[in-house]
Amino acid sequence: MRVLVTAASKHDATGEIAEAIGQTLSDHGVEAVVTPPGEAPGPEGFDAVVLGSAVYAGHWLKPALAYAEEHQDALAGLPVWMFSSGPVGDPPRPIEEPADAVRVAGEIGAREHRLFSGRLDPTILGRGERLIVKAMRAPQGDFREWAAITGWGTGIAAELGASRARKET
């Protein structure tokens, strides 16, 4: 079982989530290839795909959207799980699913879309981003819930194992 895990990340927080999902899949015997969308191969040759993106101003990043659009037909023929990363704070805000993700999930028939909390570290932001964060009074910190992320990856591995067992019988 081979799975492509690809996620667009601006400041690497979402990339770290993709890495954790890939590691979780590997820990459960699934071969996971983790790479950003701009470097990712097409989904052909994979048994499933996990596609994700950081969310900025309520939207997915362009590399993830471009990957989904370019490979829409192939993705529609595979099991696909999607995730977004972005809400910050305790409780995390905003809680709405990004419209881009909802649209893409519908177009490719994704099995699930999960929204994970993100990280906001102003020391790695550009000047413009820092000004926006300050104006919005966005909470700073790492709000990613690693247990939820690895739990989700474990669930994907279990579903893939069940799918493989059904194919073998």
TIZADO-704306 format. One record per residue: residue number from 0; residue in one letter; chain; x, y, z of N, C-alpha, C in turn. Coordinates in nm, 4 decimals. Example, Ala and Ser with C-alpha at 12.3 -4.5 7.8 and 13.67 -1.06 7.14 Angstrom:
BEGIN
R  seq  type  mol       npx       npy       npz      capx      capy      capz       cpx       cpy       cpz
R    0     A    A    1.3190   -0.5690    0.7800    1.2300   -0.4500    0.7800    1.3200   -0.3300    0.7800
R    1     S    A    1.2850   -0.2250    0.7080    1.3670   -0.1060    0.7140    1.2900    0.0030    0.7870
END
This chain:
BEGIN
R  seq  type  mol       npx       npy       npz      capx      capy      capz       cpx       cpy       cpz
R    0     M    A    0.0857   -0.1164    0.0000    0.0000    0.0000    0.0000    0.0905    0.1229    0.0000
R    1     R    A    0.0756    0.2083   -0.0998    0.1572    0.3290   -0.1151    0.0680    0.4510   -0.1126
R    2     V    A    0.1018    0.5495   -0.0260    0.0194    0.6688   -0.0098    0.1041    0.7933   -0.0309
R    3     L    A    0.0525    0.8848   -0.1101    0.1147    1.0155   -0.1276    0.0548    1.1104   -0.0248
R    4     V    A    0.1406    1.1751    0.0531    0.0981    1.2772    0.1489    0.1598    1.4073    0.1000
R    5     T    A    0.0757    1.5007    0.0563    0.1255    1.6266    0.0037    0.0456    1.7418    0.0630
R    6     A    A    0.1185    1.8439    0.1097    0.0518    1.9569    0.1733    0.1284    2.0859    0.1462
R    7     A    A    0.0533    2.1900    0.1137    0.1121    2.3222    0.0918    0.1286    2.3916    0.2262
R    8     S    A    0.2479    2.4460    0.2483    0.2802    2.5072    0.3765    0.3617    2.6331    0.3513
R    9     K    A    0.3223    2.7415    0.4138    0.3938    2.8679    0.3938    0.5102    2.8834    0.4899
R   10     H    A    0.4907    2.8453    0.6163    0.5951    2.8594    0.7176    0.6271    2.7270    0.7850
R   11     D    A    0.5986    2.6173    0.7173    0.6336    2.4803    0.7537    0.5481    2.4153    0.8627
R   12     A    A    0.4579    2.4854    0.9262    0.3740    2.4224    1.0293    0.2854    2.3143    0.9675
R   13     T    A    0.2278    2.3413    0.8520    0.1432    2.2424    0.7849    0.2279    2.1297    0.7273
R   14     G    A    0.3472    2.1624    0.6800    0.4391    2.0594    0.6334    0.4748    1.9624    0.7451
R   15     E    A    0.4892    2.0138    0.8667    0.5179    1.9272    0.9811    0.3991    1.8372    1.0131
R   16     I    A    0.2783    1.8855    0.9907    0.1599    1.8008    1.0081    0.1623    1.6891    0.9042
R   17     A    A    0.1939    1.7231    0.7788    0.2029    1.6209    0.6737    0.3079    1.5160    0.7094
R   18     E    A    0.4220    1.5605    0.7615    0.5273    1.4660    0.8024    0.4771    1.3729    0.9123
R   19     A    A    0.4043    1.4280    1.0086    0.3510    1.3454    1.1183    0.2507    1.2424    1.0660
R   20     I    A    0.1678    1.2827    0.9715    0.0717    1.1889    0.9115    0.1470    1.0800    0.8357
R   21     G    A    0.2480    1.1197    0.7578    0.3281    1.0216    0.6844    0.3981    0.9240    0.7779
R   22     Q    A    0.4527    0.9755    0.8876    0.5204    0.8885    0.9843    0.4212    0.7926    1.0492
R   23     T    A    0.3019    0.8422    1.0799    0.1994    0.7569    1.1398    0.1603    0.6458    1.0435
R   24     L    A    0.1419    0.6798    0.9169    0.1099    0.5773    0.8172    0.2223    0.4741    0.8108
R   25     S    A    0.3463    0.5210    0.8070    0.4613    0.4293    0.8027    0.4652    0.3393    0.9252
R   26     D    A    0.4351    0.3960    1.0413    0.4339    0.3172    1.1648    0.3301    0.2044    1.1598
R   27     H    A    0.2312    0.2189    1.0715    0.1269    0.1172    1.0570    0.1458    0.0339    0.9300
R   28     G    A    0.2667    0.0343    0.8766    0.2978   -0.0532    0.7643    0.2588   -0.0012    0.6277
R   29     V    A    0.2249    0.1255    0.6176    0.1882    0.1860    0.4893    0.3082    0.2642    0.4381
R   30     E    A    0.3455    0.2427    0.3127    0.4549    0.3204    0.2538    0.4026    0.4606    0.2231
R   31     A    A    0.4573    0.5616    0.2897    0.4122    0.6993    0.2715    0.5223    0.7821    0.2075
R   32     V    A    0.4864    0.8536    0.1026    0.5763    0.9479    0.0368    0.5244    1.0864    0.0703
R   33     V    A    0.6058    1.1659    0.1427    0.5647    1.2983    0.1877    0.6436    1.4031    0.1103
R   34     T    A    0.5718    1.4938    0.0432    0.6378    1.5968   -0.0364    0.5420    1.7135   -0.0606
R   35     P    A    0.5937    1.8353   -0.0786    0.5056    1.9486   -0.1085    0.4416    1.9334   -0.2466
R   36     P    A    0.3245    1.9950   -0.2685    0.2545    1.9799   -0.3962    0.3372    2.0205   -0.5187
R   37     G    A    0.4198    2.1227   -0.5055    0.5004    2.1672   -0.6192    0.6060    2.0665   -0.6608
R   38     E    A    0.6391    1.9738   -0.5727    0.7393    1.8709   -0.6010    0.6767    1.7319   -0.6110
R   39     A    A    0.5486    1.7222   -0.5847    0.4819    1.5918   -0.5773    0.4613    1.5322   -0.7162
R   40     P    A    0.4813    1.4011   -0.7255    0.4453    1.3337   -0.8499    0.2937    1.3283   -0.8629
R   41     G    A    0.2461    1.2915   -0.9799    0.1030    1.2708   -0.9955    0.0578    1.1555   -0.9089
R   42     P    A   -0.0708    1.1471   -0.8824   -0.1213    1.0423   -0.7938   -0.1212    0.9026   -0.8553
R   43     E    A   -0.0953    0.8934   -0.9855   -0.0875    0.7625   -1.0483    0.0271    0.6852   -0.9825
R   44     G    A    0.0074    0.5597   -0.9582    0.1095    0.4789   -0.8931    0.0955    0.4758   -0.7418
R   45     F    A   -0.0009    0.5512   -0.6885   -0.0287    0.5484   -0.5458   -0.1645    0.4833   -0.5241
R   46     D    A   -0.1816    0.4236   -0.4073   -0.3083    0.3599   -0.3732   -0.4054    0.4558   -0.3063
R   47     A    A   -0.3529    0.5682   -0.2552   -0.4358    0.6683   -0.1885   -0.3550    0.7973   -0.1779
R   48     V    A   -0.4244    0.9062   -0.1450   -0.3601    1.0370   -0.1319   -0.4153    1.1082   -0.0091
R   49     V    A   -0.3251    1.1752    0.0631   -0.3637    1.2689    0.1684   -0.3194    1.4053    0.1184
R   50     L    A   -0.4133    1.4962    0.1008   -0.3873    1.6285    0.0444   -0.4237    1.7347    0.1461
R   51     G    A   -0.3310    1.8256    0.1727   -0.3583    1.9286    0.2720   -0.3044    2.0640    0.2335
R   52     S    A   -0.3430    2.1624    0.3127   -0.2945    2.2987    0.2904   -0.3081    2.3811    0.4173
R   53     A    A   -0.2167    2.4742    0.4315   -0.2342    2.5801    0.5295   -0.3478    2.6685    0.4785
R   54     V    A   -0.4120    2.7368    0.5714   -0.5219    2.8263    0.5361   -0.4830    2.9681    0.5742
R   55     Y    A   -0.4931    3.0585    0.4789   -0.4678    3.2002    0.5016   -0.5868    3.2780    0.4503
R   56     A    A   -0.6400    3.3636    0.5353   -0.7566    3.4455    0.5012   -0.8708    3.3574    0.4492
R   57     G    A   -0.8844    3.2396    0.5093   -0.9940    3.1507    0.4754   -0.9762    3.0693    0.3490
R   58     H    A   -0.8558    3.0697    0.2903   -0.8338    2.9992    0.1640   -0.7116    2.9089    0.1697
R   59     W    A   -0.7182    2.8014    0.0922   -0.6041    2.7126    0.0742   -0.4962    2.7855   -0.0044
R   60     L    A   -0.3727    2.7415    0.0104   -0.2622    2.7969   -0.0668   -0.2688    2.7484   -0.2119
R   61     K    A   -0.2199    2.8314   -0.3020   -0.2285    2.8012   -0.4456   -0.1641    2.6693   -0.4863
R   62     P    A   -0.0478    2.6304   -0.4314    0.0097    2.5022   -0.4757   -0.0818    2.3817   -0.4508
R   63     A    A   -0.1526    2.3797   -0.3383   -0.2445    2.2681   -0.3109   -0.3636    2.2724   -0.4055
R   64     L    A   -0.4169    2.3915   -0.4291   -0.5302    2.4044   -0.5215   -0.4892    2.3657   -0.6630
R   65     A    A   -0.3703    2.4078   -0.7046   -0.3219    2.3752   -0.8390   -0.3024    2.2239   -0.8536
R   66     Y    A   -0.2499    2.1589   -0.7496   -0.2311    2.0132   -0.7551   -0.3663    1.9441   -0.7700
R   67     A    A   -0.4631    1.9848   -0.6902   -0.5961    1.9236   -0.6961   -0.6594    1.9445   -0.8331
R   68     E    A   -0.6433    2.0631   -0.8883   -0.7022    2.0916   -1.0197   -0.6329    2.0123   -1.1293
R   69     E    A   -0.5003    2.0111   -1.1279   -0.4238    1.9419   -1.2314   -0.4506    1.7915   -1.2312
R   70     H    A   -0.4725    1.7347   -1.1134   -0.4874    1.5894   -1.1013   -0.6287    1.5480   -1.0608
R   71     Q    A   -0.7256    1.6319   -1.0890   -0.8620    1.6088   -1.0433   -0.9152    1.4716   -1.0842
R   72     D    A   -0.8987    1.4331   -1.2094   -0.9533    1.3051   -1.2560   -0.8870    1.1863   -1.1854
R   73     A    A   -0.7545    1.1906   -1.1727   -0.6841    1.0806   -1.1056   -0.7218    1.0747   -0.9580
R   74     L    A   -0.7310    1.1904   -0.8927   -0.7692    1.1927   -0.7516   -0.9100    1.1382   -0.7310
R   75     A    A   -0.9988    1.1677   -0.8244   -1.1375    1.1203   -0.8128   -1.1455    0.9683   -0.8172
R   76     G    A   -1.0434    0.9027   -0.8719   -1.0425    0.7576   -0.8805   -0.9713    0.6890   -0.7646
R   77     L    A   -0.9269    0.7659   -0.6658   -0.8521    0.7106   -0.5529   -0.9177    0.7482   -0.4207
R   78     P    A   -0.8878    0.6724   -0.3154   -0.9279    0.7193   -0.1825   -0.8423    0.8420   -0.1477
R   79     V    A   -0.9086    0.9517   -0.1135   -0.8377    1.0757   -0.0797   -0.8914    1.1284    0.0526
R   80     W    A   -0.7983    1.1646    0.1391   -0.8311    1.2338    0.2638   -0.7698    1.3724    0.2531
R   81     M    A   -0.8390    1.4723    0.3045   -0.7906    1.6095    0.2981   -0.7837    1.6703    0.4376
R   82     F    A   -0.6887    1.7633    0.4545   -0.6823    1.8365    0.5807   -0.6419    1.9805    0.5559
R   83     S    A   -0.6837    2.0653    0.6458   -0.6472    2.2064    0.6459   -0.5879    2.2388    0.7815
R   84     S    A   -0.4967    2.3348    0.7825   -0.4337    2.3782    0.9065   -0.4383    2.5300    0.9125
R   85     G    A   -0.4820    2.5829    1.0252   -0.4833    2.7274    1.0326   -0.5424    2.7896    1.1564
R   86     P    A   -0.6529    2.7386    1.2083   -0.7111    2.8071    1.3239   -0.6113    2.8131    1.4394
R   87     V    A   -0.6112    2.9240    1.5101   -0.5231    2.9403    1.6256   -0.6035    2.9883    1.7447
R   88     G    A   -0.5482    2.9686    1.8633   -0.6132    3.0121    1.9869   -0.6688    2.8946    2.0637
R   89     D    A   -0.7230    2.9266    2.1808   -0.7839    2.8248    2.2647   -0.9142    2.8810    2.3209
R   90     P    A   -1.0283    2.8523    2.2607   -1.0482    2.7573    2.1512   -1.0029    2.8170    2.0180
R   91     P    A   -0.9718    2.7281    1.9225   -0.9214    2.7753    1.7925   -1.0267    2.8528    1.7151
R   92     R    A   -0.9802    2.9578    1.6493   -1.0647    3.0394    1.5617   -0.9896    3.0676    1.4341
R   93     P    A   -1.0492    3.0770    1.3193   -1.1901    3.0476    1.2949   -1.2139    2.8972    1.2887
R   94     I    A   -1.3379    2.8575    1.3075   -1.3710    2.7152    1.3077   -1.4353    2.6705    1.1772
R   95     E    A   -1.4577    2.7642    1.0853   -1.5214    2.7308    0.9584   -1.4225    2.6576    0.8681
R   96     E    A   -1.4747    2.5619    0.7944   -1.3917    2.4939    0.6958   -1.3689    2.5891    0.5793
R   97     P    A   -1.2473    2.5922    0.5246   -1.2204    2.6791    0.4105   -1.3061    2.6394    0.2904
R   98     A    A   -1.3651    2.7389    0.2260   -1.4519    2.7121    0.1108   -1.3776    2.6353    0.0021
R   99     D    A   -1.2492    2.6669   -0.0182   -1.1705    2.5964   -0.1201   -1.1679    2.4465   -0.0917
R  100     A    A   -1.1454    2.4112    0.0340   -1.1355    2.2702    0.0707   -1.2687    2.1995    0.0509
R  101     V    A   -1.3769    2.2646    0.0880   -1.5096    2.2053    0.0700   -1.5352    2.1805   -0.0789
R  102     R    A   -1.5005    2.2784   -0.1624   -1.5204    2.2650   -0.3072   -1.4352    2.1511   -0.3635
R  103     V    A   -1.3060    2.1501   -0.3296   -1.2156    2.0464   -0.3803   -1.2611    1.9084   -0.3344
R  104     A    A   -1.2999    1.8962   -0.2083   -1.3462    1.7675   -0.1563   -1.4643    1.7150   -0.2373
R  105     G    A   -1.5544    1.8032   -0.2729   -1.6685    1.7632   -0.3541   -1.6281    1.7230   -0.4945
R  106     E    A   -1.5348    1.7967   -0.5535   -1.4916    1.7686   -0.6907   -1.4191    1.6355   -0.7036
R  107     I    A   -1.3427    1.5982   -0.6018   -1.2647    1.4742   -0.6129   -1.3257    1.3595   -0.5322
R  108     G    A   -1.4335    1.3864   -0.4618   -1.4981    1.2816   -0.3835   -1.4144    1.2379   -0.2647
R  109     A    A   -1.3510    1.3327   -0.1981   -1.2664    1.2998   -0.0824   -1.3488    1.2280    0.0242
R  110     R    A   -1.2853    1.1347    0.0910   -1.3531    1.0594    0.1970   -1.3790    1.1456    0.3195
R  111     E    A   -1.2876    1.2408    0.3445   -1.3012    1.3241    0.4632   -1.2143    1.4477    0.4476
R  112     H    A   -1.2580    1.5556    0.5101   -1.1749    1.6752    0.5257   -1.1675    1.7059    0.6743
R  113     R    A   -1.0454    1.7218    0.7253   -1.0255    1.7488    0.8672   -0.9584    1.8853    0.8823
R  114     L    A   -1.0051    1.9625    0.9776   -0.9496    2.0933    1.0077   -0.8682    2.0839    1.1366
R  115     F    A   -0.7382    2.1103    1.1270   -0.6491    2.1069    1.2426   -0.6074    2.2482    1.2801
R  116     S    A   -0.5860    2.2689    1.4078   -0.5326    2.3961    1.4546   -0.3906    2.4130    1.4027
R  117     G    A   -0.3480    2.5385    1.3943   -0.2166    2.5680    1.3385   -0.1208    2.6280    1.4391
R  118     R    A   -0.0182    2.6905    1.3846    0.0851    2.7554    1.4651    0.1004    2.8981    1.4142
R  119     L    A    0.1142    2.9927    1.5050    0.1401    3.1310    1.4686    0.2617    3.1789    1.5466
R  120     D    A    0.3725    3.1914    1.4758    0.4986    3.2359    1.5343    0.5395    3.3641    1.4624
R  121     P    A    0.5170    3.4812    1.5237    0.5457    3.6074    1.4554    0.6933    3.6273    1.4212
R  122     T    A    0.7826    3.5517    1.4849    0.9253    3.5694    1.4564    0.9635    3.5184    1.3177
R  123     I    A    0.8788    3.4352    1.2568    0.9116    3.3840    1.1234    0.8254    3.4474    1.0143
R  124     L    A    0.7402    3.5411    1.0519    0.6534    3.6073    0.9555    0.7238    3.7252    0.8900
R  125     G    A    0.6783    3.7565    0.7697    0.7254    3.8766    0.7029    0.6623    3.9994    0.7670
R  126     R    A    0.7146    4.1170    0.7316    0.6663    4.2411    0.7909    0.5160    4.2596    0.7709
R  127     G    A    0.4698    4.2403    0.6503    0.3264    4.2557    0.6208    0.2405    4.1596    0.7009
R  128     E    A    0.2864    4.0354    0.7110    0.2123    3.9353    0.7885    0.2068    3.9737    0.9361
R  129     R    A    0.3176    4.0229    0.9896    0.3198    4.0643    1.1300    0.2214    4.1781    1.1553
R  130     L    A    0.2124    4.2717    1.0613    0.1180    4.3831    1.0754   -0.0263    4.3333    1.0767
R  131     I    A   -0.0566    4.2387    0.9898   -0.1920    4.1828    0.9844   -0.2240    4.1095    1.1144
R  132     V    A   -0.1295    4.0287    1.1621   -0.1489    3.9530    1.2860   -0.1724    4.0481    1.4029
R  133     K    A   -0.0941    4.1553    1.4060   -0.1082    4.2531    1.5140   -0.2438    4.3228    1.5060
R  134     A    A   -0.2839    4.3625    1.3858   -0.4123    4.4311    1.3684   -0.5295    4.3406    1.4062
R  135     M    A   -0.5172    4.2116    1.3762   -0.6246    4.1162    1.4059   -0.6190    4.0655    1.5497
R  136     R    A   -0.5101    4.0995    1.6186   -0.4887    4.0501    1.7553   -0.4976    3.8971    1.7621
R  137     A    A   -0.4381    3.8338    1.6621   -0.4397    3.6878    1.6549   -0.3519    3.6296    1.7653
R  138     P    A   -0.3986    3.5254    1.8312   -0.3183    3.4631    1.9368   -0.1947    3.3954    1.8793
R  139     Q    A   -0.0854    3.4071    1.9496    0.0407    3.3483    1.9067    0.0650    3.2179    1.9799
R  140     G    A    0.1315    3.1271    1.9122    0.1674    3.0010    1.9748    0.1466    2.8842    1.8811
R  141     D    A    0.1794    2.7673    1.9309    0.1614    2.6430    1.8555    0.0387    2.5724    1.9120
R  142     F    A   -0.0676    2.5691    1.8332   -0.1954    2.5132    1.8777   -0.2243    2.3769    1.8140
R  143     R    A   -0.1246    2.3218    1.7440   -0.1452    2.1927    1.6779   -0.1649    2.0843    1.7834
R  144     E    A   -0.2622    2.0001    1.7610   -0.2946    1.8904    1.8529   -0.2408    1.7607    1.7933
R  145     W    A   -0.1187    1.7272    1.8348   -0.0491    1.6136    1.7742   -0.1222    1.4818    1.7948
R  146     A    A   -0.1861    1.4625    1.9076   -0.2594    1.3375    1.9302   -0.3748    1.3241    1.8307
R  147     A    A   -0.4427    1.4344    1.8022   -0.5521    1.4311    1.7043   -0.4984    1.4044    1.5639
R  148     I    A   -0.3840    1.4629    1.5332   -0.3236    1.4458    1.4002   -0.2803    1.3006    1.3801
R  149     T    A   -0.2072    1.2452    1.4770   -0.1626    1.1062    1.4621   -0.2807    1.0093    1.4723
R  150     G    A   -0.3797    1.0437    1.5522   -0.5004    0.9608    1.5585   -0.5713    0.9547    1.4243
R  151     W    A   -0.5763    1.0684    1.3568   -0.6382    1.0728    1.2234   -0.5579    0.9865    1.1261
R  152     G    A   -0.4251    0.9973    1.1316   -0.3406    0.9143    1.0459   -0.3592    0.7654    1.0738
R  153     T    A   -0.3748    0.7311    1.1998   -0.4003    0.5919    1.2377   -0.5330    0.5440    1.1781
R  154     G    A   -0.6332    0.6300    1.1801   -0.7631    0.5962    1.1208   -0.7526    0.5728    0.9708
R  155     I    A   -0.6735    0.6557    0.9042   -0.6527    0.6372    0.7600   -0.5843    0.5036    0.7348
R  156     A    A   -0.4804    0.4726    0.8120   -0.4106    0.3443    0.7964   -0.5066    0.2279    0.8170
R  157     A    A   -0.5945    0.2389    0.9160   -0.6914    0.1323    0.9429   -0.7868    0.1163    0.8244
R  158     E    A   -0.8343    0.2269    0.7702   -0.9239    0.2188    0.6536   -0.8526    0.1570    0.5348
R  159     L    A   -0.7266    0.1938    0.5146   -0.6506    0.1370    0.4030   -0.6272   -0.0118    0.4237
R  160     G    A   -0.6022   -0.0524    0.5472   -0.5863   -0.1943    0.5775   -0.7139   -0.2714    0.5521
R  161     A    A   -0.8264   -0.2137    0.5876   -0.9556   -0.2774    0.5636   -0.9831   -0.2864    0.4146
R  162     S    A   -0.9453   -0.1820    0.3400   -0.9641   -0.1835    0.1942   -0.8781   -0.2902    0.1303
R  163     R    A   -0.7524   -0.3022    0.1782   -0.6609   -0.4027    0.1229   -0.7143   -0.5425    0.1523
R  164     A    A   -0.7659   -0.5646    0.2740   -0.8186   -0.6955    0.3117   -0.9381   -0.7318    0.2222
R  165     R    A   -1.0245   -0.6332    0.1935   -1.1401   -0.6597    0.1062   -1.0947   -0.6974   -0.0347
R  166     K    A   -0.9888   -0.6314   -0.0845   -0.9393   -0.6609   -0.2194   -0.8793   -0.8004   -0.2265
R  167     E    A   -0.8159   -0.8450   -0.1173   -0.7484   -0.9750   -0.1174   -0.8459   -1.0916   -0.1058
R  168     T    A   -0.9703   -1.0655   -0.0602   -1.0650   -1.1759   -0.0453   -1.1504   -1.1923   -0.1676
END
